[in-house]
Amino acid sequence: GTREVRLVGGPGPAAGQAQMRSNASAPWRPICHSTVTGIDTALAVCQDVLGTANVGAGFTTTHLMLTSNSTGALPAADGVSLACAAGAATVRDCGISTSSTTSTAGCAPNTTLYVTCSVKPPPAALQYELRLTGGAGTNMSGLLEVRPSPDAAWGTVCHDSFGVDDAVAVCRALGFDATVAKFSSIAGFQFGNGGPQLANKIG
């Protein structure tokens, strides 16, 4: 196919509401968010946007990142729902979903897809940085963010495999003399701040 994809409304060309059109003369339509195929769709979008398979991707719903009148953002009612399988190299490999949200029904309210893309550096260049953001007026708590190099986007750490030992390792890496640390998940975001999920564990 001749599908084209772009990211609109974000801080740069590698982040924003994911939009697709079936050919160069067709109208742009937002892609619907899915908790089932969202990461596979986001990775396919990023490979198209960045022109490489060596990508990281994060996703959330657009309304958590942009306002309804953000430049270029399109309404959910115009949306298209993709069904991307794991390993899809481009949105041209993805089918149109035939579930409750179809290509003609649009997306449910507040469920268009927001994607953040990052090029993964080669393993030899990995020098992970850590930071805590959004804490209550202190640098001793907050959302844990990581990035593999100074020119990469900040990403987040999955809660599923994260434990107390990981939390202690983070605190020590940040310069605290820690033997005890607490952690919890943050509700409301698919992957923290919409950045790519870069790690399951620390330490």
Backbone bond lengths (Angstrom), bond angles and torsions (degrees), N, CA, C in turn:
res aa  C-N    CA-C-N  psi(-1)  N-CA   C-N-CA  omega(-1)  CA-C   N-CA-C  phi
1 G - - - 1.443 - - 1.505 111.13 -
2 T 1.314 115.94 177.53 1.466 121.60 -178.25 1.522 111.28 -116.16
3 R 1.323 117.39 26.35 1.459 120.07 -178.69 1.530 111.38 -58.40
4 E 1.331 114.34 142.08 1.457 120.86 174.86 1.520 108.00 -120.32
5 V 1.332 116.36 152.17 1.457 120.65 -178.97 1.523 109.03 -137.54
6 R 1.339 115.98 151.43 1.464 121.32 177.47 1.526 108.46 -153.10
7 L 1.344 115.39 163.31 1.458 122.67 175.17 1.525 107.80 -116.39
8 V 1.338 116.64 130.72 1.464 121.13 -170.33 1.525 110.19 -131.18
9 G 1.343 115.70 141.17 1.458 121.04 171.25 1.507 115.42 92.17
10 G 1.336 117.99 -8.25 1.455 121.05 -179.38 1.514 111.99 -86.08
11 P 1.336 116.88 -172.42 1.465 120.77 -177.67 1.519 114.16 -73.29
12 G 1.326 117.75 -9.97 1.456 121.64 179.45 1.514 110.10 -166.87
13 P 1.335 117.99 -178.80 1.470 120.54 -176.29 1.517 113.89 -68.06
14 A 1.342 118.02 -12.98 1.461 120.44 -177.82 1.521 112.70 -101.55
15 A 1.328 117.54 16.34 1.464 120.78 177.80 1.520 109.19 -152.93
16 G 1.323 115.88 142.10 1.457 119.59 177.31 1.515 112.08 150.86
17 Q 1.336 115.19 -174.18 1.455 120.39 175.26 1.518 108.95 -66.05
18 A 1.336 116.97 127.99 1.465 121.03 179.67 1.522 109.54 -77.41
19 Q 1.320 115.97 126.09 1.463 121.72 -178.91 1.520 109.42 -129.00
20 M 1.333 116.06 148.15 1.458 121.96 -176.96 1.520 110.14 -138.50
21 R 1.313 116.04 150.14 1.467 120.13 169.29 1.516 108.26 -137.07
22 S 1.314 115.63 150.21 1.464 120.59 -172.68 1.524 113.00 -75.92
23 N 1.332 117.40 -23.69 1.460 121.73 175.48 1.526 108.20 -162.74
24 A 1.320 117.29 175.45 1.460 121.67 -172.24 1.524 113.73 -64.66
25 S 1.315 118.65 -20.29 1.460 121.05 -179.12 1.530 112.78 -101.68
26 A 1.324 117.26 -3.38 1.474 121.24 -178.74 1.527 110.32 -85.76
27 P 1.328 118.25 157.05 1.462 120.53 178.32 1.529 111.15 -73.34
28 W 1.322 115.85 150.89 1.455 120.80 174.31 1.525 109.66 -73.78
29 R 1.340 116.36 141.18 1.460 121.97 178.89 1.524 109.02 -133.99
30 P 1.325 118.73 142.81 1.462 119.64 177.53 1.525 110.91 -72.00
31 I 1.323 116.14 149.17 1.460 122.04 175.64 1.527 108.47 -89.71
32 C 1.313 116.81 138.10 1.461 121.15 -178.49 1.526 111.17 -77.49
33 H 1.313 115.73 144.28 1.462 122.83 174.93 1.526 110.32 -75.33
34 S 1.325 116.56 142.25 1.462 121.68 176.43 1.518 109.14 -141.00
35 T 1.334 117.44 129.95 1.452 119.85 176.89 1.524 111.45 -74.78
36 V 1.333 116.99 -15.02 1.470 121.10 -178.38 1.522 110.96 -88.02
37 T 1.329 117.78 -51.28 1.465 121.53 -175.62 1.521 112.32 -110.59
38 G 1.339 117.21 10.63 1.461 120.46 -173.80 1.509 114.53 -58.19
39 I 1.343 118.35 -46.06 1.458 119.55 -177.86 1.518 110.93 -68.62
40 D 1.333 118.48 -36.45 1.465 120.58 178.13 1.525 110.89 -67.46
41 T 1.335 116.14 -39.06 1.467 119.89 176.29 1.513 110.37 -65.65
42 A 1.345 116.88 -44.41 1.464 120.66 -179.70 1.520 111.47 -60.59
43 L 1.328 117.30 -41.40 1.468 120.20 178.87 1.526 111.57 -65.66
44 A 1.340 116.90 -39.63 1.465 119.92 177.58 1.523 110.66 -64.78
45 V 1.336 116.33 -41.93 1.463 120.77 177.70 1.527 110.19 -60.39
46 C 1.339 116.95 -46.72 1.466 120.69 -177.60 1.526 111.74 -64.00
47 Q 1.322 117.04 -37.47 1.462 119.16 178.16 1.530 111.08 -63.96
48 D 1.329 116.78 -36.53 1.462 120.24 176.66 1.530 111.02 -71.13
49 V 1.322 116.62 -44.10 1.472 120.64 -176.16 1.526 111.66 -67.80
50 L 1.343 116.87 -42.95 1.460 120.51 -175.46 1.521 113.27 -92.68
51 G 1.330 117.35 -13.19 1.454 120.57 176.70 1.513 114.72 72.23
52 T 1.321 117.43 26.52 1.456 121.81 177.87 1.519 109.28 -148.61
53 A 1.331 116.08 154.09 1.467 120.15 177.46 1.525 111.51 -86.04
54 N 1.341 116.57 -9.22 1.464 121.06 -174.84 1.525 109.83 -91.36
55 V 1.345 115.97 69.01 1.461 119.70 -172.49 1.521 111.46 -125.30
56 G 1.316 114.46 157.39 1.453 122.95 166.26 1.514 107.48 -114.97
57 A 1.320 117.17 152.50 1.456 119.96 -176.98 1.519 110.66 -144.11
58 G 1.306 115.97 142.37 1.450 122.46 170.98 1.511 108.70 -124.85
59 F 1.320 117.69 154.59 1.458 119.11 -179.30 1.515 110.74 -147.52
60 T 1.304 114.95 153.41 1.451 123.17 174.04 1.525 106.15 -156.24
61 T 1.328 117.67 -169.59 1.459 119.66 175.41 1.520 109.38 -92.86
62 T 1.321 115.70 145.04 1.461 120.88 -172.38 1.523 112.31 -59.12
63 H 1.331 118.14 -37.89 1.467 119.12 -173.78 1.526 112.27 -66.68
64 L 1.343 118.16 -16.71 1.459 120.38 175.70 1.527 111.99 -80.40
65 M 1.338 116.98 -16.44 1.467 121.45 -175.61 1.525 113.14 -113.42
66 L 1.335 117.45 -30.86 1.459 121.93 -175.67 1.517 109.68 -127.95
67 T 1.327 116.45 157.09 1.459 120.59 171.34 1.517 108.77 -85.91
68 S 1.312 116.51 162.82 1.462 120.94 -175.70 1.525 112.29 -63.33
69 N 1.348 116.77 -22.12 1.463 118.65 -179.27 1.523 112.02 -104.86
70 S 1.339 117.74 17.82 1.458 120.61 176.37 1.524 109.49 -60.83
71 T 1.321 115.76 145.03 1.459 121.62 -175.93 1.526 111.58 -56.41
72 G 1.314 115.67 121.49 1.451 121.03 174.37 1.509 116.41 86.65
73 A 1.354 118.29 -12.13 1.466 119.83 -179.95 1.521 109.79 -67.94
74 L 1.326 116.47 138.12 1.456 121.86 -177.29 1.525 110.28 -107.62
75 P 1.326 118.32 151.66 1.467 120.99 -176.91 1.518 113.03 -70.57
76 A 1.338 115.03 149.64 1.467 121.00 -178.43 1.524 111.91 -60.11
77 A 1.310 117.42 -31.54 1.467 120.83 -176.86 1.527 112.43 -61.78
78 D 1.346 116.82 -21.77 1.463 120.81 179.98 1.526 112.67 -92.87
79 G 1.328 117.79 5.86 1.450 121.55 -168.80 1.517 115.94 -73.56
80 V 1.340 114.29 164.32 1.451 122.93 176.46 1.531 107.53 -127.74
81 S 1.318 117.23 137.80 1.457 122.00 -176.77 1.522 110.01 -104.52
82 L 1.332 116.04 115.99 1.456 121.38 179.46 1.519 111.06 -94.42
83 A 1.316 116.57 151.04 1.466 122.59 173.85 1.521 107.22 -119.79
84 C 1.337 116.47 89.41 1.458 121.57 -178.90 1.516 109.84 -93.59
85 A 1.311 116.43 129.61 1.463 121.16 177.39 1.523 109.44 -83.02
86 A 1.323 116.54 158.24 1.462 120.66 175.74 1.521 109.49 -57.62
87 G 1.322 116.01 132.81 1.457 120.46 179.93 1.515 114.79 90.46
88 A 1.337 118.32 1.02 1.467 120.58 177.44 1.522 109.35 -59.45
89 A 1.314 117.20 128.28 1.460 121.85 -175.27 1.519 113.10 -89.50
90 T 1.330 117.35 -13.68 1.459 122.83 -177.30 1.520 108.04 -161.40
91 V 1.322 116.63 157.22 1.465 118.71 177.45 1.524 111.35 -65.77
92 R 1.318 116.94 -16.40 1.472 119.58 176.66 1.524 111.41 -69.32
93 D 1.349 116.73 -16.77 1.458 120.96 176.99 1.532 112.37 -87.11
94 C 1.323 117.42 -6.49 1.464 121.75 -173.38 1.518 111.13 -94.42
95 G 1.323 115.64 142.08 1.456 120.00 176.16 1.516 111.27 -86.82
96 I 1.312 115.75 165.34 1.457 121.46 172.92 1.519 107.56 -87.03
97 S 1.325 116.75 126.69 1.453 121.01 -176.24 1.524 110.83 -63.44
98 T 1.325 115.40 141.39 1.465 120.60 175.23 1.523 111.01 -109.16
99 S 1.362 115.88 18.24 1.464 120.64 178.02 1.513 109.53 -79.38
100 S 1.323 117.09 -161.04 1.466 120.84 -173.95 1.514 112.58 -62.95
101 T 1.340 117.38 -28.26 1.460 120.29 176.81 1.516 107.85 -103.92
102 T 1.308 117.66 102.63 1.458 121.51 -174.48 1.514 110.83 -106.26
103 S 1.324 115.13 176.79 1.461 120.05 -178.48 1.518 111.65 -63.98
104 T 1.330 118.44 -23.02 1.461 120.21 -179.08 1.528 112.28 -97.68
105 A 1.340 117.28 -22.25 1.461 120.13 -177.19 1.513 113.07 -85.47
106 G 1.337 118.20 -14.25 1.447 121.12 -176.68 1.524 110.85 77.70
107 C 1.347 115.87 -174.19 1.459 121.53 178.66 1.519 109.42 -92.75
108 A 1.322 116.28 154.89 1.452 120.17 171.38 1.531 108.50 -63.83
109 P 1.333 119.21 156.59 1.472 121.08 -179.66 1.526 111.88 -53.04
110 N 1.326 116.11 136.97 1.467 123.31 176.24 1.531 113.72 61.85
111 T 1.331 117.04 30.55 1.471 118.51 -179.48 1.528 112.92 -128.36
112 T 1.326 118.65 29.02 1.459 118.10 170.78 1.528 108.61 -78.55
113 L 1.320 115.41 157.39 1.463 122.52 -170.56 1.521 111.47 -90.62
114 Y 1.348 115.99 127.69 1.468 122.87 173.17 1.524 107.08 -109.44
115 V 1.327 116.40 127.91 1.457 121.45 -175.27 1.523 110.22 -124.42
116 T 1.327 116.24 141.11 1.458 123.38 171.05 1.521 108.14 -119.78
117 C 1.331 117.03 126.59 1.461 121.95 -176.74 1.521 111.33 -111.61
118 S 1.305 115.94 150.24 1.457 122.13 176.20 1.516 108.83 -148.68
119 V 1.329 116.50 140.89 1.460 120.93 174.22 1.523 108.28 -81.95
120 K 1.327 116.50 129.18 1.459 120.66 178.20 1.526 109.94 -76.55
121 P 1.319 118.27 126.04 1.469 119.38 175.78 1.521 110.68 -72.94
122 P 1.342 118.49 159.24 1.469 120.50 177.11 1.526 110.28 -63.02
123 P 1.341 117.89 151.81 1.467 120.76 -176.39 1.520 114.10 -52.08
124 A 1.345 116.86 -35.84 1.466 119.89 -177.78 1.521 112.29 -65.44
125 A 1.348 116.38 -20.82 1.468 120.35 -177.43 1.524 112.89 -94.78
126 L 1.343 117.39 -0.74 1.451 120.32 -175.46 1.524 111.48 -72.04
127 Q 1.316 115.86 120.03 1.457 123.24 174.14 1.526 106.42 -140.54
128 Y 1.329 114.88 81.82 1.457 119.53 -170.85 1.525 112.64 -61.87
129 E 1.322 114.55 134.41 1.453 121.96 171.00 1.523 108.33 -107.15
130 L 1.312 117.00 148.62 1.461 122.83 178.97 1.513 109.75 -123.11
131 R 1.346 116.19 150.38 1.457 120.33 171.06 1.519 109.07 -155.78
132 L 1.329 115.50 159.35 1.462 122.63 174.21 1.520 107.67 -113.33
133 T 1.323 117.12 128.34 1.470 120.67 -177.32 1.523 110.54 -125.99
134 G 1.332 114.74 152.21 1.462 120.18 173.58 1.504 115.05 77.47
135 G 1.345 118.48 13.41 1.459 120.68 178.77 1.513 111.47 -72.20
136 A 1.311 115.44 170.07 1.470 121.27 -175.91 1.522 110.46 -81.11
137 G 1.338 115.93 72.59 1.458 120.76 174.35 1.515 114.35 70.96
138 T 1.302 119.18 20.52 1.457 121.83 -179.87 1.512 109.56 -145.27
139 N 1.336 116.07 152.18 1.463 119.75 177.21 1.516 111.82 -89.99
140 M 1.340 116.37 11.91 1.464 120.99 -178.32 1.520 112.50 -97.76
141 S 1.335 118.10 1.11 1.461 121.02 177.80 1.520 108.77 -153.47
142 G 1.325 116.02 162.08 1.457 120.73 178.06 1.510 111.57 144.41
143 L 1.326 115.45 -177.90 1.457 122.37 176.82 1.524 109.45 -69.51
144 L 1.322 117.50 126.25 1.455 121.48 178.55 1.524 109.74 -77.22
145 E 1.327 115.57 122.87 1.456 121.78 176.91 1.522 108.80 -123.63
146 V 1.322 116.60 147.37 1.462 122.68 179.45 1.522 108.90 -135.05
147 R 1.322 115.10 156.60 1.461 119.60 170.36 1.521 108.27 -147.78
148 P 1.341 117.20 144.07 1.458 120.98 -173.57 1.518 114.78 -80.44
149 S 1.338 117.78 -13.90 1.456 121.74 179.04 1.525 108.18 -161.58
150 P 1.330 118.18 160.15 1.471 120.51 -175.75 1.519 114.91 -60.92
151 D 1.332 118.33 -24.24 1.461 120.30 -178.50 1.527 112.83 -98.42
152 A 1.339 117.60 6.82 1.463 121.53 179.32 1.519 110.56 -93.08
153 A 1.327 115.60 159.85 1.464 120.33 175.93 1.523 109.53 -71.17
154 W 1.338 116.46 146.71 1.455 120.63 172.92 1.520 108.72 -69.43
155 G 1.318 116.81 135.87 1.453 122.03 177.44 1.515 110.41 -125.16
156 T 1.303 116.63 -172.50 1.458 121.27 -174.28 1.527 110.86 -124.40
157 V 1.321 115.76 174.38 1.457 123.16 -177.07 1.520 108.56 -117.14
158 C 1.322 117.16 130.32 1.455 121.39 179.93 1.526 110.26 -67.09
159 H 1.332 116.20 136.81 1.452 122.10 -178.45 1.526 112.33 -73.14
160 D 1.328 118.36 -26.46 1.464 122.22 -167.71 1.527 113.83 -55.34
161 S 1.328 117.65 -46.18 1.464 120.89 -175.33 1.527 112.39 -103.38
162 F 1.309 116.09 9.15 1.465 121.33 -176.29 1.523 109.69 -87.01
163 G 1.341 117.01 135.07 1.455 120.50 -178.38 1.510 112.49 -132.32
164 V 1.330 115.97 -175.44 1.462 121.64 -178.34 1.526 111.09 -61.03
165 D 1.326 117.45 -40.77 1.465 119.78 178.94 1.523 111.24 -60.94
166 D 1.329 116.27 -37.56 1.462 120.05 176.96 1.527 110.78 -64.91
167 A 1.345 116.11 -42.48 1.460 120.27 179.57 1.528 111.00 -62.04
168 V 1.326 116.74 -41.64 1.465 120.42 177.28 1.531 110.37 -63.00
169 A 1.339 116.80 -42.89 1.465 120.76 179.06 1.524 111.12 -60.90
170 V 1.330 116.89 -39.80 1.466 120.78 177.94 1.520 110.43 -62.55
171 C 1.320 116.34 -48.14 1.468 119.75 -178.59 1.521 111.44 -60.42
172 R 1.316 116.83 -41.17 1.464 119.69 178.22 1.523 111.74 -66.74
173 A 1.342 116.37 -38.97 1.466 119.82 178.41 1.528 111.54 -64.24
174 L 1.333 116.10 -27.97 1.455 121.19 179.22 1.530 112.27 -86.88
175 G 1.319 116.92 2.94 1.454 120.13 174.20 1.511 116.21 99.08
176 F 1.332 117.25 5.78 1.462 120.37 179.27 1.533 109.87 -92.55
177 D 1.328 116.12 141.87 1.455 121.47 177.48 1.519 108.11 -85.29
178 A 1.334 115.74 76.72 1.461 120.89 -169.07 1.517 112.08 -105.48
179 T 1.333 115.91 135.28 1.461 121.76 169.01 1.524 110.79 -117.33
180 V 1.352 115.91 -14.93 1.465 122.50 177.87 1.515 107.78 -133.18
181 A 1.332 117.90 138.42 1.459 122.28 177.68 1.522 109.17 -149.84
182 K 1.290 116.41 149.57 1.457 122.27 177.94 1.520 109.56 -113.91
183 F 1.343 116.21 154.41 1.452 120.30 177.30 1.515 109.19 -151.43
184 S 1.310 116.67 159.84 1.465 122.69 175.78 1.511 108.27 -154.46
185 S 1.334 116.67 165.25 1.452 121.10 175.75 1.512 109.02 -83.77
186 I 1.347 115.85 161.21 1.460 121.89 179.78 1.514 108.21 -115.22
187 A 1.310 116.85 117.73 1.465 121.12 -178.29 1.516 110.84 -79.42
188 G 1.338 116.32 155.16 1.454 121.10 171.12 1.508 114.54 105.62
189 F 1.341 117.82 -14.88 1.450 120.98 179.33 1.521 109.00 -127.82
190 Q 1.331 116.52 139.45 1.459 119.24 178.08 1.521 110.21 -66.27
191 F 1.330 117.06 -44.08 1.451 121.76 173.81 1.520 107.72 -138.07
192 G 1.314 117.31 81.44 1.462 121.00 173.77 1.507 113.30 52.95
193 N 1.336 116.55 -115.45 1.455 121.17 -174.65 1.522 113.05 -91.04
194 G 1.320 117.41 14.66 1.457 119.93 -177.66 1.521 112.94 87.87
195 G 1.359 117.30 -1.57 1.438 120.81 176.41 1.518 110.79 -78.16
196 P 1.333 117.46 171.21 1.459 119.72 -178.36 1.513 112.25 -66.49
197 Q 1.327 116.65 143.65 1.461 121.18 173.77 1.529 106.59 -78.62
198 L 1.328 116.83 114.57 1.457 121.09 -171.32 1.526 113.62 -106.58
199 A 1.320 119.07 -13.07 1.455 119.00 -176.81 1.525 110.92 -156.93
200 N 1.325 115.89 152.56 1.460 123.00 171.98 1.521 111.37 -101.37
201 K 1.338 116.85 -29.69 1.456 121.86 -176.97 1.521 109.80 -139.26
202 I 1.306 115.63 159.77 1.462 122.60 173.18 1.520 106.42 -128.40
203 G 1.310 117.16 135.78 1.466 119.52 176.43 1.509 112.45 87.88
